[in-house]
Amino acid sequence: MQDKHIKTLEKALLALAKYLPPDEHDVYEEFLDTYRYFYGKWKRQKQSYQTNAEHYKEVSRQWRKDNQDKAKEYRRQYAQRKKEQASGSANDEQSSQSSEK
């Protein structure tokens, strides 16, 4: 299905072709064919970019979802290690103080 602006362009070119000699009508046909080709190419490329962007969004969403649990577990382990280090240094201080007495 052609886009509206291509149909409008065809009508405009046909209207202009009335004022040209018949041997120059090929120029307009060639222009219109070239325009259709490059417009179609651009449209396919645009669709490809949109598809790639949608795919990227879906992959990132899935990656975040998959790694959310891993991140929570890592943060929990990190907090546990910090807590153990803090309690370990407090125990060291208590043992050093008791050994000094």
VOROTI-777519 format. One line per 2 residues: number of its first residue (from 1); for each residue x, y, z of N, C-alpha, C. Coordinates in pm, 1 decimal, m for minus. Example, Ala and Ser with C-alpha at 12.3 -4.5 7.8 and 13.67 -1.06 7.14 Angstrom:
residues 2
1> 1319.0 m569.0 780.0 1230.0 m450.0 780.0 1320.0 m330.0 780.0 | 1285.0 m225.0 708.0 1367.0 m106.0 714.0 1290.0 3.0 787.0;
end
This chain:
residues 101
1> 84.2 m117.9 0.0 0.0 0.0 0.0 88.7 124.2 0.0 | 61.0 210.9 m93.9 144.3 329.8 m105.4 100.9 435.7 m5.6;
3> 196.5 518.7 30.0 165.3 627.5 121.3 98.4 741.7 45.1 | 29.3 827.3 119.9 m44.5 938.0 59.1 46.8 1031.8 m19.0;
5> 162.3 1060.2 37.9 247.0 1160.4 m28.1 302.0 1109.0 m161.0 | 317.2 977.8 m177.2 363.1 924.3 m305.3 253.4 941.8 m408.6;
7> 128.8 917.4 m370.3 16.7 938.0 m461.9 6.3 1085.1 m501.1 | 24.1 1173.7 m403.6 19.5 1317.3 m431.7 132.2 1356.3 m526.5;
9> 248.6 1300.5 m504.7 362.9 1328.0 m591.7 335.0 1278.8 m733.4 | 275.3 1161.1 m745.3 240.9 1108.4 m877.7 144.9 1202.4 m949.8;
11> 41.6 1249.7 m879.7 m55.6 1340.9 m941.0 11.7 1469.4 m986.3 | 99.7 1523.6 m900.6 169.2 1647.7 m934.4 258.8 1627.9 m1056.4;
13> 329.6 1515.6 m1061.6 417.8 1489.7 m1175.1 339.4 1467.6 m1303.7 | 225.7 1400.9 m1294.0 141.7 1382.2 m1412.5 87.2 1515.4 m1461.8;
15> 51.2 1604.3 m1369.9 3.1 1736.9 m1407.2 114.1 1815.9 m1476.4 | 234.9 1805.6 m1426.2 348.2 1875.4 m1489.3 382.7 1813.3 m1624.3;
17> 363.6 1683.4 m1635.9 398.8 1613.9 m1760.0 313.3 1660.3 m1877.2 | 195.8 1713.0 m1849.4 108.6 1762.5 m1957.3 174.6 1875.9 m2035.2;
19> 260.2 1950.1 m1964.5 321.9 2066.9 m2026.0 456.3 2036.0 m2091.6 | 499.2 1911.3 m2084.8 625.7 1872.1 m2145.5 601.3 1795.9 m2274.0;
21> 699.1 1796.9 m2362.6 687.0 1714.3 m2482.3 682.1 1566.0 m2442.7 | 616.8 1481.8 m2519.9 599.9 1340.1 m2484.4 731.6 1264.6 m2463.1;
23> 838.4 1305.4 m2531.5 964.8 1232.6 m2514.7 1031.0 1259.8 m2380.0 | 988.1 1361.8 m2306.3 1045.6 1392.9 m2176.2 964.5 1336.1 m2059.8;
25> 856.9 1266.9 m2088.0 776.1 1207.1 m1981.5 854.0 1098.9 m1908.3 | 949.6 1038.1 m1975.8 1030.8 933.2 m1913.6 1108.8 986.6 m1794.0;
27> 1145.4 1114.1 m1799.2 1220.6 1174.4 m1689.3 1138.1 1167.8 m1560.6 | 1010.9 1200.9 m1571.5 925.0 1196.9 m1453.4 903.4 1055.0 m1403.8;
29> 884.7 962.0 m1495.9 868.4 821.4 m1456.7 993.9 770.7 m1386.6 | 1108.8 806.6 m1441.4 1235.8 764.0 m1380.8 1251.9 824.6 m1241.0;
31> 1218.8 953.3 m1229.4 1227.0 1018.7 m1099.1 1135.2 950.3 m999.4 | 1012.8 921.9 m1040.5 916.0 859.4 m951.6 961.4 719.3 m910.6;
33> 1016.0 643.5 m1003.9 1067.2 509.2 m970.1 1182.2 518.4 m870.8 | 1272.9 612.2 m894.2 1386.9 630.4 m803.9 1338.4 672.8 m665.8;
35> 1241.5 764.9 m664.6 1186.9 810.5 m537.2 1122.9 695.2 m462.6 | 1043.2 614.9 m529.7 978.3 499.8 m466.0 1083.2 403.7 m409.3;
37> 1189.0 380.5 m487.1 1294.0 287.7 m442.5 1358.9 337.3 m313.4 | 1404.2 463.1 m313.7 1474.7 514.4 m196.7 1381.6 535.5 m77.9;
39> 1256.8 571.8 m104.0 1161.0 585.9 5.3 1134.3 449.4 68.2 | 1118.8 347.4 m14.1 1097.6 211.7 36.5 1216.5 163.7 117.4;
41> 1336.8 194.6 66.5 1459.4 156.0 137.8 1465.9 225.6 273.1 | 1433.8 354.1 275.4 1435.6 429.9 400.4 1333.2 374.0 498.1;
43> 1213.8 341.6 446.6 1107.7 291.5 532.4 1145.9 156.0 594.2 | 1208.0 68.4 513.5 1252.5 m61.4 567.0 1360.7 m42.3 672.7;
45> 1451.7 50.5 648.1 1558.8 76.3 744.0 1502.4 132.8 873.3 | 1404.4 222.3 861.6 1340.7 278.9 980.0 1272.5 168.0 1060.7;
47> 1203.7 78.8 991.3 1138.1 m33.2 1058.4 1240.8 m121.7 1128.1 | 1354.9 m142.4 1061.8 1461.7 m223.4 1120.0 1514.4 m159.0 1247.6;
49> 1534.6 m26.3 1244.3 1582.2 44.1 1363.3 1481.3 32.9 1476.8 | 1353.2 47.1 1445.0 1250.8 36.1 1548.7 1248.9 m103.8 1607.7;
51> 1262.1 m204.4 1521.7 1263.6 m342.6 1569.0 1384.1 m365.9 1659.0 | 1499.9 m315.5 1618.1 1620.2 m330.9 1699.8 1605.6 m260.4 1833.7;
53> 1545.5 m142.8 1833.9 1526.5 m68.8 1958.5 1432.2 m144.1 2051.5 | 1325.7 m198.8 1995.7 1231.7 m275.9 2078.0 1301.0 m400.0 2134.6;
55> 1381.6 m464.5 2051.9 1454.4 m583.3 2097.2 1550.8 m546.3 2209.8 | 1623.3 m436.1 2193.6 1717.9 m390.8 2296.7 1644.9 m363.6 2428.1;
57> 1528.8 m296.2 2419.0 1453.0 m267.3 2540.3 1410.8 m395.9 2609.3 | 1364.4 m492.0 2531.5 1319.0 m618.7 2588.9 1435.6 m695.1 2652.4;
59> 1550.3 m696.9 2583.8 1667.8 m766.6 2637.5 1713.8 m700.2 2767.2 | 1717.6 m565.4 2769.5 1760.6 m497.1 2892.4 1662.8 m521.0 3006.5;
61> 1534.6 m518.0 2975.5 1433.7 m543.8 3078.5 1452.3 m684.1 3137.1 | 1474.6 m780.7 3048.1 1492.5 m918.9 3093.1 1621.1 m932.6 3174.3;
63> 1728.1 m865.0 3130.8 1856.1 m871.3 3203.0 1840.5 m814.1 3343.9 | 1773.7 m698.0 3353.1 1752.3 m638.7 3485.8 1669.5 m731.4 3574.0;
65> 1568.3 m790.8 3515.7 1482.7 m882.1 3591.9 1562.7 m1003.1 3640.1 | 1646.1 m1059.5 3551.9 1726.8 m1176.3 3587.8 1830.9 m1144.1 3694.4;
67> 1888.0 m1026.9 3686.7 1996.6 m992.3 3777.9 1951.3 m921.7 3904.6 | 1824.0 m894.7 3916.5 1774.0 m826.7 4034.9 1796.2 m912.2 4159.7;
69> 1765.7 m1040.5 4150.5 1785.4 m1129.7 4265.1 1933.6 m1143.5 4299.7 | 2017.9 m1149.5 4197.0 2162.0 m1159.9 4221.4 2212.6 m1035.2 4294.0;
71> 2162.4 m919.4 4252.4 2205.0 m794.9 4315.3 2159.8 m789.2 4461.5 | 2038.2 m831.6 4487.5 1990.2 m834.2 4626.6 2076.8 m926.3 4711.8;
73> 2108.9 m1043.9 4658.9 2191.7 m1139.5 4731.4 2331.0 m1082.4 4757.5 | 2389.0 m1015.5 4656.0 2521.0 m955.5 4672.7 2518.3 m847.7 4780.7;
75> 2415.9 m761.0 4777.3 2405.2 m655.1 4878.7 2389.1 m714.8 5018.3 | 2311.8 m823.5 5029.4 2292.2 m889.3 5157.7 2424.7 m945.6 5209.1;
77> 2499.1 m1011.2 5119.1 2628.9 m1067.9 5159.7 2726.5 m957.5 5198.4 | 2726.0 m848.7 5124.0 2815.5 m736.8 5154.0 2783.5 m678.6 5291.3;
79> 2654.4 m659.9 5319.1 2613.9 m606.4 5450.2 2653.6 m703.9 5561.4 | 2639.7 m832.8 5535.4 2678.2 m935.3 5634.8 2828.1 m928.7 5663.1;
81> 2909.5 m916.9 5557.0 3055.8 m907.8 5575.6 3092.8 m783.2 5654.4 | 3029.7 m671.2 5622.9 3057.6 m547.0 5696.1 3020.7 m562.7 5843.6;
83> 2907.2 m625.6 5866.1 2861.8 m647.5 6003.1 2960.1 m736.5 6078.8 | 3007.0 m841.8 6012.3 3104.0 m932.4 6074.7 3236.1 m862.0 6100.7;
85> 3278.8 m778.4 6006.4 3403.9 m704.5 6026.0 3390.8 m608.9 6144.2 | 3275.8 m542.9 6151.2 3255.2 m448.4 6262.6 3252.1 m523.2 6395.1;
87> 3182.5 m635.9 6398.5 3177.5 m711.5 6524.9 3313.2 m775.6 6553.3 | 3386.7 m814.1 6450.0 3519.8 m871.7 6467.5 3616.8 m769.7 6522.4;
89> 3612.3 m647.8 6474.2 3702.0 m544.6 6524.6 3662.6 m506.0 6667.4 | 3533.1 m511.2 6698.4 3489.1 m483.0 6835.7 3536.0 m594.0 6929.0;
91> 3531.0 m718.4 6884.5 3579.7 m831.6 6964.9 3730.3 m821.7 6985.8 | 3803.3 m780.4 6882.6 3947.9 m763.5 6894.5 3981.1 m657.0 6998.1;
93> 3906.0 m548.0 6996.9 3929.9 m441.9 7093.3 3902.8 m490.8 7235.6 | 3793.1 m566.8 7250.6 3759.5 m618.7 7383.5 3866.4 m717.3 7430.4;
95> 3912.8 m802.9 7343.3 4014.7 m900.9 7383.4 4146.7 m831.7 7412.5 | 4181.0 m728.0 7336.0 4306.2 m656.9 7363.1 4297.2 m580.3 7495.5;
97> 4180.1 m526.5 7524.9 4162.0 m455.7 7651.9 4166.5 m552.7 7769.4 | 4106.4 m668.6 7752.0 4105.5 m766.1 7861.7 4245.1 m825.5 7881.1;
99> 4323.3 m839.5 7776.3 4458.2 m892.9 7791.3 4550.4 m789.6 7857.0 | 4521.9 m661.5 7835.6 4601.6 m557.8 7898.5 4577.5 m555.5 8049.5;
101> 4460.1 m592.9 8093.5 4427.5 m588.4 8236.3 4489.1 m703.3 8302.1;
end
